[in-house]
Amino acid sequence: MKTLLYQSGRLLQAVGMAVVLVGIFLSVEEGVKETGTSGFHSMAIEFRYLGIGGAVFIVGFLISRFSAK
């Protein structure tokens, strides 16, 4: 049972990192399209994905850490 929890925690970590990377990619893509000096829309995209991906990563980290004991 602990092995399954550990593996699911590691999977959540990978999914969280993937979400963060997708958010960075989308933010850069939106920033290139924007005109002018304000890049608030691209920053909003980046922070949204960073928050979601970071939260999933932390949950996965905690699951894998506590199941390894």
PEHUNOR-V279194 format. One record per helix or strand of 3 or more residues. SS is the DSSP state (@ for helix, = for strand). FROM is the first residue (numbers start at 0). TO is the last residue. If there is no record, write none. Layout:
ss | from | to
SS | FROM | TO
SS | FROM | TO
//
This chain:
ss | from | to
@ | 1 | 32
@ | 39 | 66
//
